[in-house]
Amino acid sequence: MKIERVDLTNVEEIARLFDSYRTFYNQTSDLIGATNFLKERIRNKESIIFAAKKAGEFVGFTQIYPTFSSVAMKPAFILNDLYVADHCRRSGVAEKLMEEAFEYAKKNKGRFITLETGSSNTKAQALYEKMGMEIEDDVKHYTYYW
């Protein structure tokens, strides 16, 4: 397995996975929209995307968004997306993608990587805990939707 950073030369291949990721979360399939969204993130340097390739096929990706920790006065990252194709799950792909994201954040002097997941997503939670991530019990996460 090889992990590589996604750029404009291979983003269209990853867009298929991104579209599958979105439909996994009950969104309507929109391959053109997915492709355009990812291209815009890359062009504007608004996210970093890593993809896993096995036997010449992209089988998973993670997308991290840069932000900042004001308290630490350092960069920080939000691991917003992590997806592995059905036929490659439980084979170490997600773990390798997370390791790559962690390494990127460390090399770029990031203070932390944070993520959120559904409280019923116990498989993902097990992976995150295996990777050394901790639940922040002393904070509450609030969201305002419109």
For each residue, the residues with C-beta under 8 A, 3 or more apart:
1: 52 53 54 92 93 96
2: 52 53 54
3: 50 51 52 53 96 97 100
4: 10 50 51 53
5: 48 49 50 51
6: 10 11 14 38 42 49 50 51 61
7: 10 11 42
8: 11 39 42 43
9:
10: 4 6 7 13 14 51 58
11: 6 7 8 14 15 35 38 39 42 49
12: 15 16 35
13: 10 16 17 51 58
14: 6 10 11 17 18 38 49 51 58 61
15: 11 12 18 19 31 34 35 38
16: 12 13 19 20 31 34 58
17: 13 14 20 21 51 58 59 60 61 83 85
18: 14 15 21 22 34 37 38 61 81 83
19: 15 16 22 23 29 30 31 34
20: 16 17 23 24 83 85
21: 17 18 24 25 61 81 83
22: 18 19 25 27 29 30 34
23: 19 20 26 27 28 29
24: 20 21 83
25: 21 22
26: 23
27: 22 23 30
28: 23
29: 19 22 23
30: 19 22 27 33 34
31: 15 16 19 34 35
32: 35 36
33: 30 36 37
34: 15 16 18 19 22 30 31 37 38
35: 11 12 15 31 32 38 39
36: 32 33 39 40
37: 18 33 34 40 41
38: 6 11 14 15 18 34 35 41 42 49
39: 8 11 35 36 42 43
40: 36 37 43 44 46
41: 37 38 44 46 47 49 63
42: 6 7 8 11 38 39 45 47 49
43: 8 39 40
44: 40 41
45: 42
46: 40 41 65 66
47: 41 42 63 64 65 66 80
48: 5 63 64 66 77 101 104
49: 5 6 11 14 38 41 42 61 62 63 64
50: 3 4 5 6 61 62 97 100 101 104
51: 3 4 5 6 10 13 14 17 58 60 61 97
52: 1 2 3 58 59 60 61 84 88 93 96 97
53: 1 2 3 4 56 57 58 59
54: 1 2 57 59 88 93
55:
56: 53
57: 53 54
58: 10 13 14 16 17 51 52 53 61
59: 17 52 53 54 84 85 87 88 93
60: 17 51 52 82 83 84 85 88 93 94 97
61: 6 14 17 18 21 49 50 51 52 58 81 82 83 97
62: 49 50 79 81 82 83 94 97 98 100 101
63: 41 47 48 49 79 80 81
64: 47 48 49 77 78 79 80 101 104 105 113
65: 46 47 77 78 80
66: 46 47 48 75 76 77
67: 75 76 77 78
68: 73 74 75 76
69: 72 73 74 75 76 111 112
70: 73
71:
72: 69 76 111
73: 68 69 70
74: 68 69 109 110 111
75: 66 67 68 69 105 108 109 110 111
76: 66 67 68 69 72 105 110 111 112 113 114
77: 48 64 65 66 67 101 104 105 110 112 113 114
78: 64 65 67 113 114 115
79: 62 63 64 82 98 101 113 114 115
80: 47 63 64 65 115
81: 18 21 61 62 63
82: 60 61 62 79 94 97 98 115 124
83: 17 18 20 21 24 60 61 62
84: 52 59 60 88 89 91 93 94 97
85: 17 20 59 60 88 89
86: 89
87: 59
88: 52 54 59 60 84 85 91 93
89: 84 85 86 93 94
90:
91: 84 88
92: 1 95 96
93: 1 52 54 59 60 84 88 89 96 97
94: 60 62 82 84 89 97 98 127
95: 92 98 99 127 130 131
96: 1 3 52 92 93 99 100
97: 3 50 51 52 60 61 62 82 84 93 94 100 101
98: 62 79 82 94 95 101 102 127 131
99: 95 96 102 103 131
100: 3 50 62 96 97 103 104
101: 48 50 62 64 77 79 97 98 104 105 113
102: 98 99 105 106 113 131
103: 99 100 106 107
104: 48 50 64 77 100 101 107 108 110
105: 64 75 76 77 101 102 108 110 112 113
106: 102 103 109 110
107: 103 104
108: 75 104 105
109: 74 75 106
110: 74 75 76 77 104 105 106 113
111: 69 72 74 75 76
112: 69 76 77 105
113: 64 76 77 78 79 101 102 105 110 133
114: 76 77 78 79
115: 78 79 80 82 128 133
116: 141
117: 121 124 125 128
118: 121 124
119:
120:
121: 117 118 124 125
122: 125 126
123: 126 127
124: 82 117 118 121 127 128
125: 117 121 122 128 129
126: 122 123 129 130
127: 94 95 98 123 124 130 131
128: 115 117 124 125 131 133
129: 125 126 132 133 134
130: 95 126 127
131: 95 98 99 102 127 128
132: 129
133: 113 115 128 129
134: 129
135:
136: 139
137:
138:
139: 136
140:
141: 116
142:
143:
144:
145:
146:
